[in-house]
């Protein structure tokens, strides 16, 4: 676990660049009456690096660090306090995606959008499920994933990435929310302008295309359906680029275990998803710095 400390320090250095004008000399976003032993940036870095190491339980994280690196974390902060502070810092973690784009990918002009199921339990436990139901507007729903031809109970993750697969923005909605509606809401909260965005057949919408172009000069290119009489301007190169987001979904499902839910509330689920995506972005930036294949996520932190 010595490598864990090394990667935490590396991610803290990246966060210093991204949040340079938001943190103080103690690496904190907020002013505390009593200076904490663990600064805010380290809280964020530990949570994201833990997801890179496939440690998606805080109890498991503290147990491993107690055995492998005694005194690294528990003697400085309790697990409940760690959880509370990580939730309170969620607003800054969500800013990390747009800040990373501005610092490391400022000239990117082509992006990809797609959605992925986020199940919260198996189908046989739906009647007994009590978690993630506190918000009446966003609740887990029973829906069908047509890509896998199977039903699931939970939410839907909507993700925008660069053409190389680096996350830029995401949102979590009910499983039955249409991709067009979720994407429109996402674009209202992003800084993307004068870019091209590629989507699959679920994003075919003339009103949305006109709205995005009028408001932000964003050109939405959606893959045409087979039965469309007037095919859209879609090329094989666009298909190849769009499929890269499928690789990202496979990585966050395999390496970051997005299908395993230990959160009890929707806010907790969003926090965990954010740390998983920031962990993925950290692995990708590490590969860029080492001049390696961007998609080699599994070996990014061990070489």
Secondary structure, DSSP 8 states (H G I E B T S, - for coil): -HHHHHHHHHHHHHHHHHTTTT--TTS-SS--SS--SS-HHHHHHHHHHHHHTT---HHHHHHHHHHHSTTSSTTTS-HHHHHHHHHHTHHHHHHHHHHHHHHH-TT--EEEEEEEEEEEE-GGGGGG--TT-S-SSS--EEEEETTTTEEEEEEEEEEEEETT--EEEEEEEETT--HHHHHHHHHHT----S-EEEE-GGG--HHHHHHHHHHH--EEEE---TT-SS--S--HHHHHHHTHHHHHHHHHHHTS-TT----SSHHHHHHHHHHHHHHHHHHHHHHHHTT--TT--TTTT--
